[in-house]
Amino acid sequence: MNTRSQATTVIADVQGGPDGRRLAIDKVGIKDLRHPLAFRDRDGQMQQTVGRFSAYVHLPHDRRGTHMSRFVEILNHYREPLAVASVGTLLDRIALTLHSDAAFLEVSFPYFVSKQAPVSGVASLMDYEVTLSAARQGRDRDITLKVVIPVTSLCPCSKQISDYGAHNQRSHVTVTVRADPRLWLDDLIETVEGQASCEIYGLIKRADEKFITERAYDNPKFVEDLVRDVAARLDADPRVLGYTVESENFESIHNHSAYALIRSDKKAPHAADS
């Protein structure tokens, strides 16, 4: 039986040892850790939700491993609400604790907005899928905000050629922006919803259904129209430093989706991937 006290027992730090293969690792850390978080909205309120966290650092060629448990410790002790303006603080803490010049953080979570139906005024929650990403290299930071926004789109061609009616569908507009701290998630959602044939709601009454149907009919949009209109609004917003706008329209008369993408760093003409 070992009679030595636990306080005097030395436990080897295996992952902290040296490595002789001379191969640095670009990213090492934890992936898809579910953890509670508070996200600050535009009105200063804190929304409690659950995030999927991934956090990594760069590992030099002469170190065998990183300390995985420290990522979890950081999240367990971090009590500040997240926002575009504050995610850099958490990123810096990861870099400092893990002794790395390069650190990476990604958190995905559902975000809920209380919306009132357009006629009845009945309130309900709409959920949006959000991903907040941050990268640090030395003193440089790059922060991106991604949100998937469901909307209604109505086909201009169907409206033009049909004696009555027009086919419409639910569309997912995915916007990824490099943003400065003045840009709120709520602003981004409203920008996209304002360019759709009509926005959608969690709960509506018959009068709302009539309004939404007629609103979409009076405001038809191809998938090409939708991404161009959103991109034009983002071009005009100085808080957006660069963006990617994608729309997938889940076609109601086809067994496939319609899709379009515009990407811009706001320094050059728009060009999608070749």
Short mmCIF file of the C-alpha atoms (twelve columns), coordinates in Angstrom:
data_MODEL
# 
_entry.id   MODEL 
# 
loop_
_atom_site.group_PDB 
_atom_site.id 
_atom_site.type_symbol 
_atom_site.label_atom_id 
_atom_site.label_alt_id 
_atom_site.label_comp_id 
_atom_site.label_asym_id 
_atom_site.label_seq_id 
_atom_site.Cartn_x 
_atom_site.Cartn_y 
_atom_site.Cartn_z 
_atom_site.pdbx_PDB_model_num 
ATOM 1   C CA . MET A 1   0.000   0.000  0.000   1 
ATOM 2   C CA . ASN A 2   1.251   3.435  -0.972  1 
ATOM 3   C CA . THR A 3   1.448   5.529  2.200   1 
ATOM 4   C CA . ARG A 4   2.512   8.757  0.526   1 
ATOM 5   C CA . SER A 5   -0.036  11.554 0.809   1 
ATOM 6   C CA . GLN A 6   -1.776  12.734 -2.310  1 
ATOM 7   C CA . ALA A 7   -0.350  16.223 -1.758  1 
ATOM 8   C CA . THR A 8   3.221   14.996 -2.213  1 
ATOM 9   C CA . THR A 9   2.518   12.669 -5.145  1 
ATOM 10  C CA . VAL A 10  3.924   13.972 -8.430  1 
ATOM 11  C CA . ILE A 11  1.778   13.091 -11.465 1 
ATOM 12  C CA . ALA A 12  3.510   13.292 -14.801 1 
ATOM 13  C CA . ASP A 13  2.311   15.922 -17.294 1 
ATOM 14  C CA . VAL A 14  2.491   13.668 -20.345 1 
ATOM 15  C CA . GLN A 15  0.849   15.942 -22.916 1 
ATOM 16  C CA . GLY A 16  2.992   18.866 -21.728 1 
ATOM 17  C CA . GLY A 17  6.191   17.093 -22.677 1 
ATOM 18  C CA . PRO A 18  8.406   17.783 -25.724 1 
ATOM 19  C CA . ASP A 19  7.937   16.354 -29.217 1 
ATOM 20  C CA . GLY A 20  10.709  15.704 -31.711 1 
ATOM 21  C CA . ARG A 21  8.734   15.265 -34.948 1 
ATOM 22  C CA . ARG A 22  8.935   19.001 -35.705 1 
ATOM 23  C CA . LEU A 23  5.356   19.198 -36.963 1 
ATOM 24  C CA . ALA A 24  3.203   22.047 -35.673 1 
ATOM 25  C CA . ILE A 25  -0.561  21.493 -35.396 1 
ATOM 26  C CA . ASP A 26  -2.778  24.227 -36.810 1 
ATOM 27  C CA . LYS A 27  -5.758  23.563 -34.539 1 
ATOM 28  C CA . VAL A 28  -6.128  21.326 -31.499 1 
ATOM 29  C CA . GLY A 29  -8.764  21.478 -28.797 1 
ATOM 30  C CA . ILE A 30  -12.330 20.434 -28.064 1 
ATOM 31  C CA . LYS A 31  -15.264 20.104 -30.451 1 
ATOM 32  C CA . ASP A 32  -19.044 20.219 -29.915 1 
ATOM 33  C CA . LEU A 33  -19.164 20.683 -26.160 1 
ATOM 34  C CA . ARG A 34  -22.704 21.584 -25.112 1 
ATOM 35  C CA . HIS A 35  -22.748 24.281 -22.466 1 
ATOM 36  C CA . PRO A 36  -25.199 26.928 -21.197 1 
ATOM 37  C CA . LEU A 37  -24.675 30.481 -22.367 1 
ATOM 38  C CA . ALA A 38  -26.271 33.880 -22.114 1 
ATOM 39  C CA . PHE A 39  -26.453 35.949 -25.301 1 
ATOM 40  C CA . ARG A 40  -27.021 39.689 -25.123 1 
ATOM 41  C CA . ASP A 41  -29.633 41.071 -27.520 1 
ATOM 42  C CA . ARG A 42  -29.970 44.537 -29.010 1 
ATOM 43  C CA . ASP A 43  -32.073 45.774 -26.089 1 
ATOM 44  C CA . GLY A 44  -29.455 44.726 -23.561 1 
ATOM 45  C CA . GLN A 45  -31.462 41.729 -22.380 1 
ATOM 46  C CA . MET A 46  -29.788 38.381 -21.720 1 
ATOM 47  C CA . GLN A 47  -31.258 35.352 -23.450 1 
ATOM 48  C CA . GLN A 48  -30.438 32.037 -21.810 1 
ATOM 49  C CA . THR A 49  -29.743 29.267 -24.295 1 
ATOM 50  C CA . VAL A 50  -27.472 26.269 -24.867 1 
ATOM 51  C CA . GLY A 51  -24.483 26.431 -27.209 1 
ATOM 52  C CA . ARG A 52  -22.291 23.892 -28.949 1 
ATOM 53  C CA . PHE A 53  -18.760 25.114 -28.332 1 
ATOM 54  C CA . SER A 54  -15.618 24.267 -30.275 1 
ATOM 55  C CA . ALA A 55  -12.338 25.827 -29.146 1 
ATOM 56  C CA . TYR A 56  -8.824  25.321 -30.488 1 
ATOM 57  C CA . VAL A 57  -5.307  26.697 -30.288 1 
ATOM 58  C CA . HIS A 58  -2.202  26.403 -32.405 1 
ATOM 59  C CA . LEU A 59  0.321   23.892 -31.043 1 
ATOM 60  C CA . PRO A 60  4.039   24.513 -31.693 1 
ATOM 61  C CA . HIS A 61  6.163   21.784 -33.251 1 
ATOM 62  C CA . ASP A 62  8.109   21.093 -30.062 1 
ATOM 63  C CA . ARG A 63  5.103   20.465 -27.770 1 
ATOM 64  C CA . ARG A 64  3.449   17.045 -27.690 1 
ATOM 65  C CA . GLY A 65  -0.052  18.128 -26.737 1 
ATOM 66  C CA . THR A 66  -2.368  20.773 -25.351 1 
ATOM 67  C CA . HIS A 67  -4.271  20.664 -22.072 1 
ATOM 68  C CA . MET A 68  -7.821  19.768 -23.131 1 
ATOM 69  C CA . SER A 69  -9.318  20.183 -19.659 1 
ATOM 70  C CA . ARG A 70  -8.395  23.860 -19.600 1 
ATOM 71  C CA . PHE A 71  -10.831 24.615 -22.431 1 
ATOM 72  C CA . VAL A 72  -13.650 23.182 -20.315 1 
ATOM 73  C CA . GLU A 73  -12.459 25.048 -17.230 1 
ATOM 74  C CA . ILE A 74  -12.533 28.335 -19.139 1 
ATOM 75  C CA . LEU A 75  -16.150 27.798 -20.204 1 
ATOM 76  C CA . ASN A 76  -17.186 26.721 -16.716 1 
ATOM 77  C CA . HIS A 77  -15.755 29.895 -15.188 1 
ATOM 78  C CA . TYR A 78  -16.851 32.310 -17.933 1 
ATOM 79  C CA . ARG A 79  -19.972 34.136 -16.752 1 
ATOM 80  C CA . GLU A 80  -20.162 37.110 -19.106 1 
ATOM 81  C CA . PRO A 81  -22.900 37.218 -21.769 1 
ATOM 82  C CA . LEU A 82  -21.751 36.607 -25.314 1 
ATOM 83  C CA . ALA A 83  -22.198 39.102 -28.145 1 
ATOM 84  C CA . VAL A 84  -20.242 40.202 -31.195 1 
ATOM 85  C CA . ALA A 85  -18.711 42.882 -28.982 1 
ATOM 86  C CA . SER A 86  -17.616 40.528 -26.189 1 
ATOM 87  C CA . VAL A 87  -16.609 37.246 -27.830 1 
ATOM 88  C CA . GLY A 88  -13.060 38.544 -28.222 1 
ATOM 89  C CA . THR A 89  -12.672 38.548 -24.437 1 
ATOM 90  C CA . LEU A 90  -13.353 34.821 -24.275 1 
ATOM 91  C CA . LEU A 91  -11.021 34.213 -27.202 1 
ATOM 92  C CA . ASP A 92  -8.215  36.113 -25.452 1 
ATOM 93  C CA . ARG A 93  -8.735  34.083 -22.306 1 
ATOM 94  C CA . ILE A 94  -8.334  30.853 -24.289 1 
ATOM 95  C CA . ALA A 95  -5.108  32.075 -25.902 1 
ATOM 96  C CA . LEU A 96  -3.666  33.276 -22.599 1 
ATOM 97  C CA . THR A 97  -4.564  30.156 -20.618 1 
ATOM 98  C CA . LEU A 98  -3.247  27.770 -23.276 1 
ATOM 99  C CA . HIS A 99  -0.123  29.889 -23.919 1 
ATOM 100 C CA . SER A 100 -0.777  30.233 -27.646 1 
ATOM 101 C CA . ASP A 101 -0.606  33.167 -30.050 1 
ATOM 102 C CA . ALA A 102 -3.361  31.641 -32.202 1 
ATOM 103 C CA . ALA A 103 -6.788  30.692 -30.830 1 
ATOM 104 C CA . PHE A 104 -10.116 29.793 -32.406 1 
ATOM 105 C CA . LEU A 105 -13.646 29.688 -31.026 1 
ATOM 106 C CA . GLU A 106 -16.969 28.678 -32.564 1 
ATOM 107 C CA . VAL A 107 -20.316 28.483 -30.805 1 
ATOM 108 C CA . SER A 108 -23.636 27.529 -32.395 1 
ATOM 109 C CA . PHE A 109 -26.953 28.039 -30.635 1 
ATOM 110 C CA . PRO A 110 -30.668 28.657 -31.177 1 
ATOM 111 C CA . TYR A 111 -31.707 32.282 -30.807 1 
ATOM 112 C CA . PHE A 112 -35.329 33.243 -30.173 1 
ATOM 113 C CA . VAL A 113 -37.096 36.437 -31.133 1 
ATOM 114 C CA . SER A 114 -40.575 37.375 -29.939 1 
ATOM 115 C CA . LYS A 115 -42.612 38.473 -32.956 1 
ATOM 116 C CA . GLN A 116 -46.122 39.830 -33.268 1 
ATOM 117 C CA . ALA A 117 -48.352 38.610 -36.086 1 
ATOM 118 C CA . PRO A 118 -49.022 41.415 -38.615 1 
ATOM 119 C CA . VAL A 119 -52.807 41.775 -38.112 1 
ATOM 120 C CA . SER A 120 -53.906 40.039 -34.921 1 
ATOM 121 C CA . GLY A 121 -50.812 41.079 -33.008 1 
ATOM 122 C CA . VAL A 122 -50.591 37.692 -31.315 1 
ATOM 123 C CA . ALA A 123 -47.058 37.122 -30.014 1 
ATOM 124 C CA . SER A 124 -44.947 33.999 -30.507 1 
ATOM 125 C CA . LEU A 125 -41.299 32.997 -30.579 1 
ATOM 126 C CA . MET A 126 -39.324 32.453 -33.777 1 
ATOM 127 C CA . ASP A 127 -36.082 30.515 -33.596 1 
ATOM 128 C CA . TYR A 128 -32.973 31.183 -35.661 1 
ATOM 129 C CA . GLU A 129 -29.828 29.065 -35.957 1 
ATOM 130 C CA . VAL A 130 -26.781 31.176 -35.079 1 
ATOM 131 C CA . THR A 131 -23.043 30.539 -35.247 1 
ATOM 132 C CA . LEU A 132 -20.572 32.999 -33.737 1 
ATOM 133 C CA . SER A 133 -16.950 32.405 -34.756 1 
ATOM 134 C CA . ALA A 134 -13.761 34.147 -33.676 1 
ATOM 135 C CA . ALA A 135 -10.102 33.677 -34.578 1 
ATOM 136 C CA . ARG A 136 -7.014  35.326 -33.096 1 
ATOM 137 C CA . GLN A 137 -3.542  35.463 -34.596 1 
ATOM 138 C CA . GLY A 138 -1.229  37.506 -32.430 1 
ATOM 139 C CA . ARG A 139 -3.099  40.755 -31.797 1 
ATOM 140 C CA . ASP A 140 -5.338  40.406 -34.865 1 
ATOM 141 C CA . ARG A 141 -8.909  39.205 -34.467 1 
ATOM 142 C CA . ASP A 142 -11.487 38.111 -37.009 1 
ATOM 143 C CA . ILE A 143 -15.088 37.718 -35.848 1 
ATOM 144 C CA . THR A 144 -17.916 36.373 -37.987 1 
ATOM 145 C CA . LEU A 145 -21.620 36.047 -37.304 1 
ATOM 146 C CA . LYS A 146 -23.732 33.505 -39.189 1 
ATOM 147 C CA . VAL A 147 -27.503 33.178 -38.981 1 
ATOM 148 C CA . VAL A 148 -30.055 31.047 -40.854 1 
ATOM 149 C CA . ILE A 149 -33.279 33.008 -41.392 1 
ATOM 150 C CA . PRO A 150 -36.455 31.283 -42.669 1 
ATOM 151 C CA . VAL A 151 -38.676 33.415 -44.923 1 
ATOM 152 C CA . THR A 152 -41.373 33.071 -47.574 1 
ATOM 153 C CA . SER A 153 -40.608 33.491 -51.279 1 
ATOM 154 C CA . LEU A 154 -43.123 33.615 -54.133 1 
ATOM 155 C CA . CYS A 155 -42.161 32.901 -57.752 1 
ATOM 156 C CA . PRO A 156 -42.510 35.910 -60.124 1 
ATOM 157 C CA . CYS A 157 -42.691 33.607 -63.156 1 
ATOM 158 C CA . SER A 158 -45.525 31.558 -61.686 1 
ATOM 159 C CA . LYS A 159 -47.443 34.728 -60.888 1 
ATOM 160 C CA . GLN A 160 -46.905 36.142 -64.377 1 
ATOM 161 C CA . ILE A 161 -47.960 33.104 -66.398 1 
ATOM 162 C CA . SER A 162 -50.833 31.798 -64.238 1 
ATOM 163 C CA . ASP A 163 -54.440 32.916 -64.505 1 
ATOM 164 C CA . TYR A 164 -54.724 32.700 -60.724 1 
ATOM 165 C CA . GLY A 165 -52.393 31.879 -57.890 1 
ATOM 166 C CA . ALA A 166 -48.621 31.461 -57.762 1 
ATOM 167 C CA . HIS A 167 -46.429 28.864 -56.151 1 
ATOM 168 C CA . ASN A 168 -44.518 29.877 -53.048 1 
ATOM 169 C CA . GLN A 169 -42.203 28.171 -50.634 1 
ATOM 170 C CA . ARG A 170 -40.246 28.515 -47.432 1 
ATOM 171 C CA . SER A 171 -36.674 29.660 -47.982 1 
ATOM 172 C CA . HIS A 172 -33.621 29.612 -45.754 1 
ATOM 173 C CA . VAL A 173 -31.445 32.673 -46.148 1 
ATOM 174 C CA . THR A 174 -28.019 32.123 -44.587 1 
ATOM 175 C CA . VAL A 175 -26.001 35.264 -43.952 1 
ATOM 176 C CA . THR A 176 -22.399 35.162 -42.748 1 
ATOM 177 C CA . VAL A 177 -20.863 38.540 -41.977 1 
ATOM 178 C CA . ARG A 178 -17.577 39.917 -40.714 1 
ATOM 179 C CA . ALA A 179 -18.936 42.497 -38.354 1 
ATOM 180 C CA . ASP A 180 -17.819 45.248 -36.063 1 
ATOM 181 C CA . PRO A 181 -19.225 45.360 -32.506 1 
ATOM 182 C CA . ARG A 182 -22.009 47.776 -33.427 1 
ATOM 183 C CA . LEU A 183 -23.869 45.120 -35.440 1 
ATOM 184 C CA . TRP A 184 -26.528 43.264 -33.494 1 
ATOM 185 C CA . LEU A 185 -27.951 39.897 -34.441 1 
ATOM 186 C CA . ASP A 186 -31.455 41.370 -34.339 1 
ATOM 187 C CA . ASP A 187 -30.440 43.948 -36.982 1 
ATOM 188 C CA . LEU A 188 -29.225 41.209 -39.306 1 
ATOM 189 C CA . ILE A 189 -32.434 39.211 -38.938 1 
ATOM 190 C CA . GLU A 190 -34.596 42.248 -39.666 1 
ATOM 191 C CA . THR A 191 -32.503 43.170 -42.710 1 
ATOM 192 C CA . VAL A 192 -33.045 39.761 -44.298 1 
ATOM 193 C CA . GLU A 193 -36.721 39.442 -43.403 1 
ATOM 194 C CA . GLY A 194 -37.393 42.847 -44.930 1 
ATOM 195 C CA . GLN A 195 -36.132 41.674 -48.336 1 
ATOM 196 C CA . ALA A 196 -38.211 38.485 -48.561 1 
ATOM 197 C CA . SER A 197 -41.588 38.115 -50.230 1 
ATOM 198 C CA . CYS A 198 -42.819 37.989 -46.657 1 
ATOM 199 C CA . GLU A 199 -41.414 37.134 -43.252 1 
ATOM 200 C CA . ILE A 200 -42.830 34.191 -41.318 1 
ATOM 201 C CA . TYR A 201 -44.193 33.830 -37.794 1 
ATOM 202 C CA . GLY A 202 -44.488 31.105 -35.194 1 
ATOM 203 C CA . LEU A 203 -48.198 31.711 -34.562 1 
ATOM 204 C CA . ILE A 204 -50.809 33.395 -36.770 1 
ATOM 205 C CA . LYS A 205 -54.599 33.746 -37.004 1 
ATOM 206 C CA . ARG A 206 -56.745 33.674 -40.155 1 
ATOM 207 C CA . ALA A 207 -56.473 37.429 -40.684 1 
ATOM 208 C CA . ASP A 208 -52.679 37.109 -40.489 1 
ATOM 209 C CA . GLU A 209 -52.683 34.226 -42.967 1 
ATOM 210 C CA . LYS A 210 -54.622 36.378 -45.441 1 
ATOM 211 C CA . PHE A 211 -52.176 39.255 -44.985 1 
ATOM 212 C CA . ILE A 212 -49.102 37.031 -45.408 1 
ATOM 213 C CA . THR A 213 -50.506 35.341 -48.525 1 
ATOM 214 C CA . GLU A 214 -51.375 38.638 -50.177 1 
ATOM 215 C CA . ARG A 215 -48.155 40.317 -49.074 1 
ATOM 216 C CA . ALA A 216 -46.099 37.568 -50.691 1 
ATOM 217 C CA . TYR A 217 -48.239 37.710 -53.862 1 
ATOM 218 C CA . ASP A 218 -47.618 41.455 -54.154 1 
ATOM 219 C CA . ASN A 219 -43.876 41.006 -53.528 1 
ATOM 220 C CA . PRO A 220 -42.626 38.082 -55.676 1 
ATOM 221 C CA . LYS A 221 -38.930 37.189 -55.517 1 
ATOM 222 C CA . PHE A 222 -36.739 34.763 -57.454 1 
ATOM 223 C CA . VAL A 223 -33.919 33.245 -55.429 1 
ATOM 224 C CA . GLU A 224 -31.655 35.571 -57.434 1 
ATOM 225 C CA . ASP A 225 -33.733 38.588 -56.394 1 
ATOM 226 C CA . LEU A 226 -33.588 37.574 -52.765 1 
ATOM 227 C CA . VAL A 227 -29.791 37.314 -52.477 1 
ATOM 228 C CA . ARG A 228 -29.254 40.485 -54.510 1 
ATOM 229 C CA . ASP A 229 -31.664 42.520 -52.382 1 
ATOM 230 C CA . VAL A 230 -30.088 41.299 -49.141 1 
ATOM 231 C CA . ALA A 231 -26.583 41.943 -50.513 1 
ATOM 232 C CA . ALA A 232 -27.537 45.493 -51.505 1 
ATOM 233 C CA . ARG A 233 -28.651 46.211 -47.945 1 
ATOM 234 C CA . LEU A 234 -25.453 44.753 -46.494 1 
ATOM 235 C CA . ASP A 235 -23.377 46.794 -48.936 1 
ATOM 236 C CA . ALA A 236 -25.009 49.927 -47.552 1 
ATOM 237 C CA . ASP A 237 -24.399 49.003 -43.903 1 
ATOM 238 C CA . PRO A 238 -21.002 50.298 -42.668 1 
ATOM 239 C CA . ARG A 239 -21.090 47.856 -39.738 1 
ATOM 240 C CA . VAL A 240 -20.772 44.932 -42.168 1 
ATOM 241 C CA . LEU A 241 -17.145 44.514 -43.241 1 
ATOM 242 C CA . GLY A 242 -17.743 41.568 -45.568 1 
ATOM 243 C CA . TYR A 243 -20.443 38.982 -46.142 1 
ATOM 244 C CA . THR A 244 -21.747 35.851 -47.779 1 
ATOM 245 C CA . VAL A 245 -25.461 35.629 -48.588 1 
ATOM 246 C CA . GLU A 246 -26.987 32.294 -49.530 1 
ATOM 247 C CA . SER A 247 -30.597 31.367 -50.166 1 
ATOM 248 C CA . GLU A 248 -32.044 27.900 -50.536 1 
ATOM 249 C CA . ASN A 249 -35.655 27.870 -51.727 1 
ATOM 250 C CA . PHE A 250 -37.385 24.568 -50.954 1 
ATOM 251 C CA . GLU A 251 -39.400 24.457 -54.146 1 
ATOM 252 C CA . SER A 252 -43.056 23.444 -53.839 1 
ATOM 253 C CA . ILE A 253 -43.375 22.269 -57.480 1 
ATOM 254 C CA . HIS A 254 -39.991 20.505 -57.797 1 
ATOM 255 C CA . ASN A 255 -38.189 17.782 -55.910 1 
ATOM 256 C CA . HIS A 256 -35.102 19.963 -55.615 1 
ATOM 257 C CA . SER A 257 -34.157 23.339 -54.177 1 
ATOM 258 C CA . ALA A 258 -33.249 26.565 -55.954 1 
ATOM 259 C CA . TYR A 259 -30.017 28.114 -54.668 1 
ATOM 260 C CA . ALA A 260 -28.014 31.333 -55.042 1 
ATOM 261 C CA . LEU A 261 -24.952 32.859 -53.351 1 
ATOM 262 C CA . ILE A 262 -23.254 36.245 -53.301 1 
ATOM 263 C CA . ARG A 263 -19.954 36.815 -51.505 1 
ATOM 264 C CA . SER A 264 -18.245 40.168 -51.029 1 
ATOM 265 C CA . ASP A 265 -15.428 41.652 -48.978 1 
ATOM 266 C CA . LYS A 266 -16.880 45.082 -49.856 1 
ATOM 267 C CA . LYS A 267 -13.600 46.022 -51.551 1 
ATOM 268 C CA . ALA A 268 -14.103 44.380 -54.930 1 
ATOM 269 C CA . PRO A 269 -16.981 43.566 -57.327 1 
ATOM 270 C CA . HIS A 270 -19.157 40.669 -56.248 1 
ATOM 271 C CA . ALA A 271 -17.814 37.275 -57.280 1 
ATOM 272 C CA . ALA A 272 -19.087 33.877 -56.222 1 
ATOM 273 C CA . ASP A 273 -16.840 30.848 -56.019 1 
ATOM 274 C CA . SER A 274 -15.766 29.602 -59.417 1 
# 
